[in-house]
Amino acid sequence: MAYFQSWDGGVSPQSLGRALFEGRLVVFENLPAVGKLTRRARTILSDVFATDDPPAAENRLSAPAFRRLALEARKVIGRDETIARHWRDALAGIGYLPEDTWLDRIRLRAVPSRDDIDHPRLQALPPHRDTWGSGIAAQVNWWLPLYSLSDTRTMLLWPAAFRHPVANDSADWSFDEFRRGGGAEYPLLPVARESPPAPALPVSIAPGQLLAFSAAHLYGGVRDASGTTRFGIDSRTVWDPDRRAGRGAPNVDCAATAEMWRWYSPPGGRTARERT
């Protein structure tokens, strides 16, 4: 089955939401703001890592040095007003206008290939649905690579699990407990407690392309031993008319007890306040 669909900008949020909440994976092409965002993020990474080839920087840095620089790059990109402006322009080009859209933060994802660079924010995430943590059925996830990917160094999706229950720990996970520290081993997010149904679908889009998918999709990350760090940008939105109308993806296994609207800036706002 062909899960991916290529769309240009200027679609209606209603049509996009209908496709995503049915489990489709939509790749946007030819969005000038996404190209600008990609170039700006690459410039920041080159400045922070002091190299024209940030994906290869892990080969010349100690593990502590790489961790420090990667976490610094996360902060810089998350706070950069030019990145934020390009992201708002990209969403507006798709039809998500500021007055109608709940916005989560913009995040840099850095996944090095080395085993000794072991920070919770610098890892390939295990299989999970974002709805297990947020509890928001209308949430849309956005993901774009900053450099070329491979099938062994990318994000994986399990489309067969979209309407298939997967055992998970969403009933036990608490964001407040996570924020309080919860001990060094408290999980970053709720995750699957069983192997996902095959097959896994690697996401192999190109820099400058933007993937949209429902937060109810089961997904995770994969890395290889190539000596190349995977850098990407992700964020989340909720279109307010979807929220008001109660539209969203089906809930097949989420036991979250709260909807995490505090992770979002409300329509017309500019900064998400609480999510890490």
N, C-alpha and C positions, 0 to 999 in steps of 0.2 A: 504494500500500500504506500502511496506517495503522501507522506505526512506534511512535507514542507510545501508552502505556497509562496511564490514571489509576488509582492505587491509594490506598487509605487505609492508615494504619499497622496494626500488629499482624499482618502477614503473617509467614510462616515464612521464615527465611533460605534454607532449601532451595528453596522455590518461587521466591523472588526471584532467587537465583543461577541457577537453571535458565533463567528467562526472560532474564536479562541475558547469560548465556553463549551463548544462541542469537541474540543481537543485538537484543533488545528494548530500548526506551527507556522507562523507568518514571518517571512523574511522581507524586510523593506530595503529597497535599492534606490539609488539616485536621490537621496536626501542630502542636499548640500550641507546642512547643519551637522549631520553625522560625520561627514568628511572633515569639517572644521574641528569638531570635537576630538576626533581621532588624532589629527595633526597636533592640536594643542596638548593633548595628553602625552603624546610621544615626546614632544619638546620638554615637558616637565620631567618625564622619566630620564631623558638624556641629561638634563641638568642635574638631577638628584644623583644619578649613578655616575656622572662624569664620563659618559661614553656615548658614541653614536650607535651602539648596539646593546641596549639594555637587556634583551633576552639572554645574551651571553655573559652578562656581568657576574653571574654566580660562579663562573669558572675561575675568576681572578680574586674573589673576595672570600674572606673567612665567613663561617656561618654567622657569628655575631655581627659582623659588618654588613652582610647582606640583610639580615633581619632588621637592623637599624635603618638602613636606607629604604628598604621596601615599606616599612611602617611609616617612615617620613613621607614617602611618595604618596601613600594612602591619605595622609593628612592634607598634603598640599593639593592633591586633586579634589578631595572632598570639599575643600574650602575655596577653590579657585572660582572666581566670579565669571571668568570667561568660559570655563567649562560649563558652569550652571546656565549661562545665557544660551550657549549652543544647544544644551539639552532641552531647555524650554522651547527654543526655536524648532528643534527636531520634533518634539511632541506636537507643537502647534501645526507643523507641516503635515502631520498625520491626521489632525483633527481634534486633538486633546488640548483645548484652550485653557489658559490659567484659571479662568473663573469657574470651570467645571471639573477640575482635576485635583485629586489628592495626590501629593508628591512625597515619596520617600527620598532619602538621601541618595546621592551618587557615590558609588564605591568603586575603587580600584581593586581588582582581584589579581593577586600575584601568586602563582603556584610554581615554585622552583622544582627542578627535577631531583635535587639532592635530598637524601634521607636525613642528613644532619641539620637541615634548616627546619626546625620543628617548632613552629609557632602556630597557635590556633587560627590566626588570621592568614596564614600562608600555607594552606593545605588544600588538597583536593577534597571537596566536601563529600561525605558519604551519601547514599541515596536518601532523599527526603522530599516531601512536598512543602512548599512555603506555607501553605494553608495550615499545616500542623502547628505552626508557630503563630501565625497572624490571625487565624480563624476567619479570614475575610474571603468569601467565595468569589467576589467580584475583582479580586486583585489580579493585575496583569504584570508579568515579569518582562524586563527588557535586558538584553545581553548583547554586547558587541566586543569582538576581539580587536586588540590594538596591533597585533602582528599576526603573521600567518600561523595556522593551526595544522595539526595532523590528527588522524583518527585516534592516536595514542596519547595525545596531549590536547585535550579539549574538554568540553562538557558532554555528558551522556544524558540522554533522555530515554525513558521507558514508556513509549506511547501505549503499549498494551495494558499498562497499569492505570490508565486514566479512569476507567470505569471498573477497575478490579481492586478490591480491598487488599491492602498490604498491612501486615501487623506492624505497629509502630508504638512509640512511647509518648505520643502527644497528650495523653491523659495525665502523664506524670511531670511533664516539663513545665517550668514556670519561668517566665521572663523576669519577674521580680526576684526570684531566687537566683537566677543567673546574674542579675545586676548587683545583688548583695554579695556576690562572690561564690557562695554555695560550695566552697572548697575548690581546690585547684583542679579537680577532675569533673566539675559540673559541666555538662555538655553545652556546647555552643548553640545547638539547635536540636529539636526533636528529629529522630531518624528512624529508618526502617529497622524492624527486628527480624526480618526474614529476607532472603534473596529475592530481588525483583524478578518479575516474570520476563523471560527472554522474548525478543532480543533487545539488547541495548542499542540505541541509535546515537552514534557520534555526530556532534554538530560541527560541520566543516564549512562554515561561512567565511567569507573573506573580510579583511579589514575594510571598513567603510559600509559594510552591511549591518543591519540591525535586526535581531530576532525578538519577536514578541510571542509569549506563550502564557497560558493560564498558570497561575500559582498553584493550581491543583495537580499539575503534572508532576510525576515522580522524576527527579533528576539528581545528578551528582557530578563529580569530576573524575578525571583520569589523568595520570601523568606517566611519563616514560623516563628513561635514563639517558636522554639525548643531550643533557647539559644545557638545555634551553628552558628558560622560564616562560610560562604562559602568563601574559598580561592582558586583562580585559576590563571592561567597565560594565557594571550592572546597576539597575535601579528597579523600582516598582511604582505603579500608579493604580489609582482607582478612579474611574470616571463616575462623577457624582450622580448622574441620572441612573446609572446601573445600581448604585447603592440605594437610591430612593425607591427604585422599582423592584428591589429584591432580586435582580438578575445576577447570575454567576454560574460557576462550574458546579457540577454535582458533587456532593459530599458523600464519598463511599467509605471513608474510614477515619475521618478527622474527629478527634475527641477534645479539641481545644475548647476551653470554657469561656473564653473572652475574645472579643474582636479588638485587635491592637491598633486602634485609631491614633493612639498617642505616638506611634512611630511616624505618622504622616503630618505634613503641613496641609491644612485645609485649603479648599479652593481659594485662590487669590493670595495665599501665603507664599513664603519664599524659602523657609528652612524647616526641615524636619528636626525635631528637638531631642528625642529620647532614644532612638535606636542606635545601637553601636555599629 
